């Protein structure tokens, strides 16, 4: 049995996100260090974001689907105090829930995979996931991760134009 958690294709995060945590009590809103998320499929980056304690960050979006490497557009983002409080309120329960890993069984191959990392001063936590690895715990973690990413997509101020476009290998 593999220790991981499951996550669906992140392109549907905003459309299919729901908050399954039922969290009503928000943490203080302080982020102890950067939180980074990355999801890929067939070696191609789909989405990557990083949120820093000061509310700054980046979001990278891969262009196109399929095998191989494609262009990646890189945008700066800024989180308001309200957005940071919402982010921490979603990210911290996920961190605690996945602290010791989650048992799941790989049921589907060729699904997106990636990781989320909390780079806190006292310790770094990183959890790798494979969307094809399923269990009740993994599915619950997936819903929590959707909620975290939904805060980025809906509450962050993301620059309209990328500051950089990496065309990928030629």
C-alpha positions as a printed Julia matrix, in Angstrom:
170×3 Matrix{Float64}:
   0.0    0.0     0.0
   1.29   3.43   -0.94
   1.3    6.52    1.3
  -0.07   9.4    -0.79
  -3.25  11.31   -1.49
  -5.38  11.69   -4.53
  -6.18  14.78   -6.56
  -8.14  15.17   -9.79
  -7.0   17.11  -12.82
  -6.48  20.56  -11.4
  -7.8   22.33  -14.47
 -11.3   21.8   -13.08
 -10.53  23.19   -9.63
 -12.64  26.3    -9.87
 -15.5   24.59  -11.62
 -15.71  21.54   -9.38
 -14.34  22.81   -6.06
 -16.33  22.29   -2.9
 -15.41  22.68    0.73
 -15.75  19.29    2.35
 -13.93  20.28    5.51
 -16.86  22.15    7.0
 -14.27  24.33    8.71
 -15.82  27.17   10.65
 -12.91  28.22   12.84
 -10.16  29.93   10.86
  -6.56  29.88   12.07
  -4.95  33.22   12.82
  -4.31  33.97    9.14
  -0.55  33.87    9.59
   1.42  31.66    7.24
   4.61  30.28    8.8
   6.4   29.9     5.45
   5.82  29.46    1.72
   3.34  26.86    0.5
   4.01  25.44   -2.97
   1.81  23.23   -5.12
   2.6   21.56   -8.42
   0.62  19.17  -10.62
   1.75  17.58  -13.88
   0.52  15.03  -16.37
   2.7   13.05  -18.76
   5.67  15.18  -17.73
   3.9   18.43  -18.62
   3.22  21.06  -15.98
  -0.48  21.78  -15.65
  -0.43  24.2   -12.69
   2.03  25.39  -10.09
   1.59  28.03   -7.46
   3.43  29.39   -4.45
   2.03  31.59   -1.69
   4.51  33.41    0.56
   3.83  34.6     4.12
   3.65  38.24    2.95
   0.81  37.43    0.51
   2.96  37.57   -2.6
   3.32  34.61   -4.88
   3.25  33.15   -8.36
   1.06  30.9   -10.41
   2.34  29.04  -13.44
  -0.03  27.59  -15.99
   0.94  25.05  -18.59
  -0.53  25.47  -22.02
  -2.16  22.49  -23.65
  -2.54  18.89  -22.61
  -0.88  15.69  -23.68
   2.57  14.2   -23.59
   5.78  16.21  -23.65
   6.64  19.74  -22.66
   4.71  22.83  -23.68
   4.72  26.54  -22.98
   4.35  27.67  -19.37
   2.98  31.11  -18.57
   4.15  32.63  -15.29
   2.06  35.2   -13.43
   2.6   37.1   -10.2
  -0.16  37.05   -7.63
  -1.05  38.96   -4.49
  -3.26  37.78   -1.65
  -5.25  40.31    0.39
  -5.51  39.85    4.16
  -8.93  38.23    3.66
  -7.55  35.89    0.99
  -4.58  34.95    3.23
  -6.92  34.16    6.12
  -9.04  31.97    3.81
  -5.91  30.29    2.42
  -4.54  29.45    5.87
  -7.99  28.29    7.02
  -7.96  25.72    4.18
  -4.24  24.86    3.97
  -3.58  24.15    7.65
  -6.29  21.47    8.06
  -4.95  19.79    4.91
  -1.4   19.91    6.3
  -2.53  18.36    9.58
  -4.67  15.71    7.83
  -1.8   14.58    5.61
   1.04  14.96    8.11
   1.56  11.2     8.44
   0.62  10.33    4.87
  -2.57   8.75    3.65
  -3.02   5.13    2.67
  -4.53   4.56   -0.73
  -4.49   2.05   -3.53
  -3.59   2.96   -7.08
  -6.71   2.19   -9.08
  -6.26   4.32  -12.19
  -3.07   4.76  -14.22
  -1.98   7.76  -16.29
  -3.53  10.35  -13.98
  -2.07  13.7   -12.91
   0.47  13.71  -10.1
   2.34  16.26   -8.06
   2.97  17.58   -4.59
   2.14  20.24   -2.06
   4.89  21.49    0.24
   4.75  23.57    3.4
   8.22  25.1     3.82
   7.91  26.19    7.43
  10.88  27.26    9.58
  10.47  24.41   12.06
  10.07  21.71    9.41
   9.24  21.11    5.8
   6.3   18.89    4.95
   5.85  17.61    1.44
   3.15  15.28    0.23
   3.28  13.63   -3.13
   0.04  12.6    -4.77
  -1.18  10.57   -7.71
  -4.77  11.14   -8.82
  -5.15   7.44   -9.55
  -4.49   6.45   -5.92
  -7.87   6.2    -4.17
  -9.25   5.68   -0.67
 -11.79   7.44    1.55
  -8.94   9.4     3.21
  -7.36  10.24   -0.13
 -10.67  11.43   -1.54
 -11.21  13.64    1.53
  -7.71  15.11    1.13
  -8.52  15.74   -2.54
 -11.54  17.82   -1.53
  -9.43  19.79    0.93
  -6.79  20.48   -1.72
  -9.5   21.65   -4.11
 -10.62  24.13   -1.46
  -7.04  25.41   -0.98
  -6.52  25.86   -4.72
  -9.93  27.46   -5.08
  -8.8   30.26   -2.75
  -5.9   30.95   -5.14
  -8.1   30.9    -8.24
 -10.96  32.97   -6.79
  -9.45  35.29   -4.2
  -5.9   36.08   -5.33
  -5.24  39.07   -7.53
  -3.44  37.53  -10.49
  -1.75  39.78  -13.05
  -3.61  39.85  -16.37
  -0.46  39.32  -18.42
   2.29  36.8   -17.69
   5.63  38.23  -16.65
   7.27  35.38  -18.53
   6.38  32.68  -21.0
   8.7   29.71  -21.17
   8.15  28.03  -24.55
   9.59  24.74  -23.31
  12.25  22.69  -25.06
  12.34  23.0   -28.82
